[in-house]
Structure formats: C-alpha cells, structure tokens
Amino acid sequence: MSLKAKQLPARAMACACCGQPAGSWMQWWNQDRGFGICFDCVGWIRGRGATEEFIRDTYGYEGRHWGRQA
C-alpha cells in the first residue's frame, strides 16, 4: 500500500523551526517524528525568500501537514 493511499492519523507536532507547538497534523516523511512547522514560521520562511516548492518538499502540504489550526 502506498503512503498516499494510507491515511495516517494526525498527531501533535512541535515546530522544527521555533520549537513551539505546530498543531495536530499528519507526519511529513522529511521531518523527524513529532516535528513539523507552525503557520507563523512558514510566513517567516516565505518572507526570507523560500519558494512554495521548497516549503512543500521540506514540510509537506498546507492543510495536511501544516497550517492554521481552526
């Protein structure tokens, strides 16, 4: 079964950038277990010139692996 087909449960994440809570999301394969990125740090990284491709490749997809919690 591919990872795309397998729905992994959301888990509480810590931000790999600032260390603060990043919300509950699915784990992205490119991050250590329990780490993701918080919404504020994505904004900071974008402000420093990161492309959307870099953010997606490093942290995953907004709304699935990171984003603003409702």
N, C-alpha and C positions, 0 to 999 in steps of 0.2 A: 504494500500500500504506500502510495507517495505521501509526502508530508502535506502536499496541497490538499489531498483528499481527506486526510486525517485531521479532525478538529481537536486541537489541543486546548485544554482548559486555560482560562485566564488565571494569572497569578499576580500577587502584589509585587511590583518592581521597584527597585531603587535606581535612581538616575546614575548612569555611568559617568556623567559629566560633573554634576554638582553634589551627588550623594544623597539628595533629598528623595522623598517618596515620588515615584513617577506614575502611580496609578496601577490599576489591575488590567493587564494585557496578556496576550499570548507571547510566549518567548520567541525572540528572533534568533535564528541559528548563529548569527555572527556575534552574539553577546554572551558573556558568561551567564550561567544560570542565575536567575533572580535580578538581572540587570537589564535595563532598557534606557530610555531617555525621557525626561519630562518635557512638557509642552514649552515651558519657558526657555529651556536650553536649546530646543530646536530653533526658536526665534533668535537666540543669541548666535547660534551657528550660522543661520541664514544671513544674519547681519554681518558676519565676518566673511561672506562670500561663498559659502558652501552651496553646491548645486543640489537640486532635488534628487538627482541620480545618486550623489554621494550619500545624502541622508537616507534614501531608500536602501541602498546597498549596505550601509552601516547599521541602521537602526530599524529597518522594516517599513511597513506601510502604515500611514496615518489611519487611525480608526481601528486598526487590528493589533498593532504592536506598540503604538504610542499615540498620544493625542490629548485633547482636553477632556477630562472626566466630567460627566454630566452630574 
